Amino acid sequence: MLKKAWYLYYDGFKNMPRWGRTLWLIIIIKLSIMFLVFKLWLMPNYLNSHYDSAEAKSEHVFKELTTKP
Protein backbone atom coordinates (compact mmCIF):
# COMPACT_ATOMS: atom_id res chain seq x y z
CA MET A 1 0.00 0.00 0.00
CA LEU A 2 2.76 2.44 0.95
CA LYS A 3 4.78 1.40 -2.07
CA LYS A 4 1.85 2.18 -4.38
CA ALA A 5 1.47 5.64 -2.86
CA TRP A 6 5.21 6.27 -3.33
CA TYR A 7 5.05 5.28 -7.00
CA LEU A 8 1.97 7.48 -7.51
CA TYR A 9 3.82 10.58 -6.31
CA TYR A 10 7.11 9.58 -7.94
CA ASP A 11 5.45 9.11 -11.32
CA GLY A 12 3.52 12.36 -10.92
CA PHE A 13 6.63 14.40 -10.20
CA LYS A 14 8.63 12.63 -12.90
CA ASN A 15 6.06 13.49 -15.57
CA MET A 16 5.48 17.04 -14.31
CA PRO A 17 6.44 19.89 -16.67
CA ARG A 18 9.54 21.93 -15.91
CA TRP A 19 7.59 24.94 -14.64
CA GLY A 20 5.76 22.70 -12.17
CA ARG A 21 9.00 21.37 -10.70
CA THR A 22 10.35 24.91 -10.48
CA LEU A 23 7.20 26.00 -8.66
CA TRP A 24 7.53 23.12 -6.17
CA LEU A 25 11.18 24.06 -5.58
CA ILE A 26 10.16 27.64 -4.79
CA ILE A 27 7.45 26.37 -2.41
CA ILE A 28 9.91 24.08 -0.59
CA ILE A 29 12.48 26.87 -0.22
CA LYS A 30 9.84 29.26 1.04
CA LEU A 31 8.50 26.79 3.60
CA SER A 32 11.97 25.91 4.84
CA ILE A 33 12.72 29.60 5.38
CA MET A 34 9.45 30.10 7.21
CA PHE A 35 9.71 27.10 9.51
CA LEU A 36 13.46 26.82 10.08
CA VAL A 37 14.87 30.33 10.02
CA PHE A 38 11.93 32.19 11.54
CA LYS A 39 11.57 29.56 14.26
CA LEU A 40 15.17 30.02 15.32
CA TRP A 41 15.18 33.84 15.21
CA LEU A 42 11.67 34.88 16.19
CA MET A 43 10.63 32.18 18.66
CA PRO A 44 13.20 31.78 21.41
CA ASN A 45 12.71 29.16 24.10
CA TYR A 46 11.17 31.35 26.79
CA LEU A 47 10.90 28.74 29.52
CA ASN A 48 14.51 27.59 29.34
CA SER A 49 15.82 31.14 29.36
CA HIS A 50 13.68 32.38 32.29
CA TYR A 51 13.24 29.35 34.56
CA ASP A 52 15.79 26.88 35.88
CA SER A 53 13.76 24.05 37.38
CA ALA A 54 10.97 21.92 35.95
CA GLU A 55 8.71 22.93 38.85
CA ALA A 56 9.08 26.63 38.08
CA LYS A 57 8.36 25.99 34.40
CA SER A 58 5.24 23.97 35.19
CA GLU A 59 4.00 26.65 37.63
CA HIS A 60 4.41 29.34 34.98
CA VAL A 61 2.57 27.28 32.34
CA PHE A 62 -0.23 26.44 34.81
CA LYS A 63 -0.59 30.09 35.79
CA GLU A 64 -0.72 31.25 32.17
CA LEU A 65 -3.30 28.62 31.20
CA THR A 66 -5.63 29.18 34.16
CA THR A 67 -5.66 32.98 34.52
CA LYS A 68 -7.93 35.09 32.37
CA PRO A 69 -6.38 38.00 30.42
C-alpha positions as CSV (number, residue, x, y, z in Angstrom):
1,M,0.0,0.0,0.0
2,L,2.8,2.4,1.0
3,K,4.8,1.4,-2.1
4,K,1.8,2.2,-4.4
5,A,1.5,5.6,-2.9
6,W,5.2,6.3,-3.3
7,Y,5.0,5.3,-7.0
8,L,2.0,7.5,-7.5
9,Y,3.8,10.6,-6.3
10,Y,7.1,9.6,-7.9
11,D,5.4,9.1,-11.3
12,G,3.5,12.4,-10.9
13,F,6.6,14.4,-10.2
14,K,8.6,12.6,-12.9
15,N,6.1,13.5,-15.6
16,M,5.5,17.0,-14.3
17,P,6.4,19.9,-16.7
18,R,9.5,21.9,-15.9
19,W,7.6,24.9,-14.6
20,G,5.8,22.7,-12.2
21,R,9.0,21.4,-10.7
22,T,10.4,24.9,-10.5
23,L,7.2,26.0,-8.7
24,W,7.5,23.1,-6.2
25,L,11.2,24.1,-5.6
26,I,10.2,27.6,-4.8
27,I,7.5,26.4,-2.4
28,I,9.9,24.1,-0.6
29,I,12.5,26.9,-0.2
30,K,9.8,29.3,1.0
31,L,8.5,26.8,3.6
32,S,12.0,25.9,4.8
33,I,12.7,29.6,5.4
34,M,9.4,30.1,7.2
35,F,9.7,27.1,9.5
36,L,13.5,26.8,10.1
37,V,14.9,30.3,10.0
38,F,11.9,32.2,11.5
39,K,11.6,29.6,14.3
40,L,15.2,30.0,15.3
41,W,15.2,33.8,15.2
42,L,11.7,34.9,16.2
43,M,10.6,32.2,18.7
44,P,13.2,31.8,21.4
45,N,12.7,29.2,24.1
46,Y,11.2,31.3,26.8
47,L,10.9,28.7,29.5
48,N,14.5,27.6,29.3
49,S,15.8,31.1,29.4
50,H,13.7,32.4,32.3
51,Y,13.2,29.4,34.6
52,D,15.8,26.9,35.9
53,S,13.8,24.0,37.4
54,A,11.0,21.9,36.0
55,E,8.7,22.9,38.9
56,A,9.1,26.6,38.1
57,K,8.4,26.0,34.4
58,S,5.2,24.0,35.2
59,E,4.0,26.7,37.6
60,H,4.4,29.3,35.0
61,V,2.6,27.3,32.3
62,F,-0.2,26.4,34.8
63,K,-0.6,30.1,35.8
64,E,-0.7,31.2,32.2
65,L,-3.3,28.6,31.2
66,T,-5.6,29.2,34.2
67,T,-5.7,33.0,34.5
68,K,-7.9,35.1,32.4
69,P,-6.4,38.0,30.4
